């Protein structure tokens, strides 16, 4: 899940939880909003963790050790 999709889930969940006054038979809109917010926060945390892991991979430096003997003549 991307960070944008996670923020979208949080926003939709907050709207359902805090801003609606709708009653649907056999469905609690407040609970659906809370579930969407929790899923959005979990996706946001996982998205940041994944982004941190990928950025650490990109920053790794590769060092090449030169094992040649400088006294060896070159031909």
C-alpha positions as YAML, in Angstrom:
chain: A
units: angstrom
residues:
- id: 1
  name: UNK
  ca: [0.00, 0.00, 0.00]
- id: 2
  name: UNK
  ca: [1.39, 3.37, -0.91]
- id: 3
  name: UNK
  ca: [1.59, 6.33, 1.40]
- id: 4
  name: UNK
  ca: [-1.03, 8.20, -0.63]
- id: 5
  name: UNK
  ca: [-3.50, 5.32, -0.40]
- id: 6
  name: UNK
  ca: [-2.92, 5.11, 3.36]
- id: 7
  name: UNK
  ca: [-3.66, 8.81, 3.80]
- id: 8
  name: UNK
  ca: [-6.78, 8.38, 1.67]
- id: 9
  name: UNK
  ca: [-7.99, 5.55, 3.92]
- id: 10
  name: UNK
  ca: [-7.36, 7.65, 7.02]
- id: 11
  name: UNK
  ca: [-9.31, 10.58, 5.57]
- id: 12
  name: UNK
  ca: [-12.27, 8.46, 4.45]
- id: 13
  name: UNK
  ca: [-12.32, 6.65, 7.79]
- id: 14
  name: UNK
  ca: [-12.25, 9.94, 9.70]
- id: 15
  name: UNK
  ca: [-15.12, 11.30, 7.61]
- id: 16
  name: UNK
  ca: [-17.19, 8.17, 8.27]
- id: 17
  name: UNK
  ca: [-16.33, 8.12, 11.97]
- id: 18
  name: UNK
  ca: [-16.62, 11.80, 12.89]
- id: 19
  name: UNK
  ca: [-18.71, 13.56, 10.23]
- id: 20
  name: UNK
  ca: [-21.57, 11.24, 9.33]
- id: 21
  name: UNK
  ca: [-24.86, 10.76, 11.05]
- id: 22
  name: UNK
  ca: [-26.13, 7.92, 8.87]
- id: 23
  name: UNK
  ca: [-27.70, 4.75, 10.22]
- id: 24
  name: UNK
  ca: [-27.57, 1.68, 8.00]
- id: 25
  name: UNK
  ca: [-29.29, -1.57, 8.95]
- id: 26
  name: UNK
  ca: [-26.85, -4.19, 10.29]
- id: 27
  name: UNK
  ca: [-23.81, -1.94, 9.63]
- id: 28
  name: UNK
  ca: [-22.19, 0.47, 12.04]
- id: 29
  name: UNK
  ca: [-20.76, 3.31, 9.95]
- id: 30
  name: UNK
  ca: [-18.70, 4.47, 12.92]
- id: 31
  name: UNK
  ca: [-17.04, 1.06, 13.20]
- id: 32
  name: UNK
  ca: [-16.32, 0.95, 9.47]
- id: 33
  name: UNK
  ca: [-14.70, 4.40, 9.75]
- id: 34
  name: UNK
  ca: [-12.59, 3.28, 12.70]
- id: 35
  name: UNK
  ca: [-11.47, 0.15, 10.84]
- id: 36
  name: UNK
  ca: [-10.50, 2.23, 7.80]
- id: 37
  name: UNK
  ca: [-8.50, 4.63, 9.96]
- id: 38
  name: UNK
  ca: [-6.65, 1.77, 11.68]
- id: 39
  name: UNK
  ca: [-5.89, 0.14, 8.32]
- id: 40
  name: UNK
  ca: [-4.67, 3.49, 6.96]
- id: 41
  name: UNK
  ca: [-2.35, 4.07, 9.92]
- id: 42
  name: UNK
  ca: [-0.97, 0.53, 9.64]
- id: 43
  name: UNK
  ca: [-0.39, 1.00, 5.91]
- id: 44
  name: UNK
  ca: [1.27, 4.36, 6.54]
- id: 45
  name: UNK
  ca: [3.67, 2.88, 9.09]
- id: 46
  name: UNK
  ca: [4.50, -0.04, 6.80]
- id: 47
  name: UNK
  ca: [4.98, 2.34, 3.87]
- id: 48
  name: UNK
  ca: [7.47, 4.43, 5.84]
- id: 49
  name: UNK
  ca: [9.33, 1.31, 6.98]
- id: 50
  name: UNK
  ca: [9.53, 0.04, 3.41]
- id: 51
  name: UNK
  ca: [10.70, 3.42, 2.15]
- id: 52
  name: UNK
  ca: [13.40, 3.54, 4.84]
- id: 53
  name: UNK
  ca: [14.61, 0.06, 3.92]
- id: 54
  name: UNK
  ca: [14.84, 0.94, 0.23]
- id: 55
  name: UNK
  ca: [16.62, 4.23, 0.90]
- id: 56
  name: UNK
  ca: [19.23, 2.45, 3.03]
- id: 57
  name: UNK
  ca: [19.91, 0.09, 0.13]
- id: 58
  name: UNK
  ca: [20.44, 2.97, -2.26]
- id: 59
  name: UNK
  ca: [22.94, 4.68, 0.06]
- id: 60
  name: UNK
  ca: [25.28, 1.74, 0.53]
- id: 61
  name: UNK
  ca: [28.79, 2.40, -0.63]
- id: 62
  name: UNK
  ca: [30.85, -0.25, -2.30]
- id: 63
  name: UNK
  ca: [34.55, -0.15, -1.57]
- id: 64
  name: UNK
  ca: [36.96, -2.07, -3.74]
- id: 65
  name: UNK
  ca: [40.18, -3.09, -2.09]
- id: 66
  name: UNK
  ca: [43.26, -2.85, -4.28]
- id: 67
  name: UNK
  ca: [45.43, -5.87, -3.52]
- id: 68
  name: UNK
  ca: [48.06, -5.28, -6.16]
- id: 69
  name: UNK
  ca: [51.63, -4.87, -5.05]
- id: 70
  name: UNK
  ca: [52.88, -1.39, -5.98]
- id: 71
  name: UNK
  ca: [56.45, -2.70, -6.44]
- id: 72
  name: UNK
  ca: [55.43, -5.04, -9.29]
- id: 73
  name: UNK
  ca: [56.65, -3.65, -12.61]
- id: 74
  name: UNK
  ca: [54.11, -3.01, -15.29]
- id: 75
  name: UNK
  ca: [54.84, -4.22, -18.78]
...
